[in-house]
Amino acid sequence: MSGSQYQIKNDGDAGQLRLSGRWTINCDSQVADSILNDFRQEPFGTIDGGSIEAWDSSLVSLLLRLDQEAQQRDLSLKFQAFPQGVLELLKLARTVPEREGSGKNKEEQSFLSFLGDKAITDYREAISFFCFLGESVKSFYRLLRGRARFRATDLRDILSDTGPEALPIVTLISVLVGIILAFVGAVQLKQFGAEIYVADLVGIAMVREMGCMMTGIIMAGRTGAAFAARIGTMQVNEEIDAYRTLGISPMDFLVLPRIIALVIMMPLLCLYANVLGILGGAVISIGAMGLSFTEYWQQTLNAVDMTDISLGLIKAFIFGIVIAITGCMNGMHSGRSASAVGDAATSAVVAGVVFIIVIDGLFAIITSLLGI
Amino acid sequence: MTQPTDNSIIKVEDLTMAYDNFVVQRDLTFDIKPQDIFIIMGGSGCGKSTLLKHFIGLKEPAAGRVLFRSDEAIGQDGSEYVDFWQTQDSKRQALMQRCGVLYQSGALWSSMTLAENIALPLGEFTDLSPSDIKHLASLKLALVGLSGFEDYYPSEISGGMRKRAGLARALALEPELLFLDEPSAGLDPISARMLDDLILQLRDNLGCTFVVVTHELASIFAIGNNSVFLDADSKTMLTTGNPNDLVSNCESETVRNFLTRGEGG
């Protein structure tokens, strides 16, 4: 059967629009726009719906738009011979006036005001980061005085989640990093016939930089995001409010065990990554370059000293604090919707990774200045 | 400042609530008496839950005061009321421990079983032995009709059960004051009715005062003996009093319309 059809008759001063055929959402939508255009150019006074065969709310929407257009121009618009249902729906749509101020402000923002807004939000975020840091320190102080409480089972669960369960991915990544370093070194050092120094390169690079940085990045992606999502969901669920109103500090109860767990686990994971990275390098040196294991091992022991190892561990310790704090903070400040929890997890990872790289860079500058 | 001598347990004076620059409600003044079941009612989005947040320490007033009666407060200025938001944190904490809260979604801690949910506040704030705590938690669950569900996690039970478990947790510390945020929302009529009966029984037997946010008319008439009506358009309260009287005697047409679903008044 035919689609939407219309016809405009001009008899005397006020024209008439006759609608016929089918007016449903499956019909051509451009017809409605062309009717509106016609109305804007040459308004008509009545609309006749006598020969409409089928209709749904797309027809009501068209009539409502026409009616609003007419009202803006102080014209009267009469609806003739429409099915009763159409008129009832139209009435329903018009009974509750738009609440004043309920329309969102859709004004285009100028570049300068966008920049200003951004600066203000960034400033507030920086402030809230330091507030959160301060809160965690206070919470830690309460713990030292024996007044902060959390459940031992929670700490145990988080410890197992951040430690043993992260081992497979840490293993994979650090072995591969060790292999990559060995290959890069081998190609260069072969030119001087100094393949043995691959052991130095892999050892020092793993222990000083790559071990702690790779574990940090893995844990930021794995655990930082999990913290943010977990705490953010609790925020959505009003669980955090429930802690607060009962007088249980969410800082002590949720954030503190997570910081403690990561601070314990990060150096251990880093140590593990160091060993596996060196083993990865050894596999390549022995397999592809014909060094013996004892040679490689002896060379590594000569190259890497306690300073290098402790430097890596100190960094891992700091990264642990950073990951836990960015994760928990984004969770605690999360909005109360599904997308806000997603945003919280995203910014936890992004902030965690950025902080890790920046801190690592600072360490590199400071240690080279101090000659460590 | 002198206080009129009456026995109200909570007094709200000229309270204005706002989110940043957006005022939700202004000039709210009403009293809540002991053993009232006080209904906060009004259309959707008028700020009922926001008002509740001012009582339980989650949202600070933009202006005005929320006063709690406290036995320890006598002596400061001859008043037996504490200004909830102006007093020290420790006092506010103490006041909040006299209150139990049931959140809209139940807000049970999802990583703990129902028994652990109830046991946590008991373990934190009382000196009871673990076995006493366990028995008390079972009792509270039995009171709300959930005995046998001690070891279930919140995600394993239905919405109505979660509400009741939330109520059991709110009852954990033997509160004098219970705040319920839309207790019967999302429940079928029978469960909602059972919850109403439970509230009445708890009031009669434990002597608690209830502050209930709801717009379920059946509940309002069944349990409410005092109320405040918040209006979203005028952004203030239209009336306060017993909803059963307001339905016929209130001067405001909005309130009568609300209480009769727009059919009478």
Chai-1 contact restraints between the chains, C-beta under 6 A:
chainA,res_idxA,chainB,res_idxB,connection_type,confidence,min_distance_angstrom,max_distance_angstrom,comment,restraint_id
A,N237,B,S105,contact,1.0,0.0,6.0,A-B,restraint_1
A,N237,B,A107,contact,1.0,0.0,6.0,A-B,restraint_2
A,E238,B,Y103,contact,1.0,0.0,6.0,A-B,restraint_3
A,E238,B,S105,contact,1.0,0.0,6.0,A-B,restraint_4
A,E238,B,A107,contact,1.0,0.0,6.0,A-B,restraint_5
A,E239,B,A107,contact,1.0,0.0,6.0,A-B,restraint_6
A,E239,B,W109,contact,1.0,0.0,6.0,A-B,restraint_7
A,D241,B,L58,contact,1.0,0.0,6.0,A-B,restraint_8
A,A242,B,A107,contact,1.0,0.0,6.0,A-B,restraint_9
A,T245,B,I56,contact,1.0,0.0,6.0,A-B,restraint_10
A,T245,B,M96,contact,1.0,0.0,6.0,A-B,restraint_11
A,T245,B,V101,contact,1.0,0.0,6.0,A-B,restraint_12
A,L246,B,P121,contact,1.0,0.0,6.0,A-B,restraint_13
A,G247,B,Q93,contact,1.0,0.0,6.0,A-B,restraint_14
A,G247,B,M96,contact,1.0,0.0,6.0,A-B,restraint_15
A,G247,B,Q97,contact,1.0,0.0,6.0,A-B,restraint_16
A,I248,B,E124,contact,1.0,0.0,6.0,A-B,restraint_17
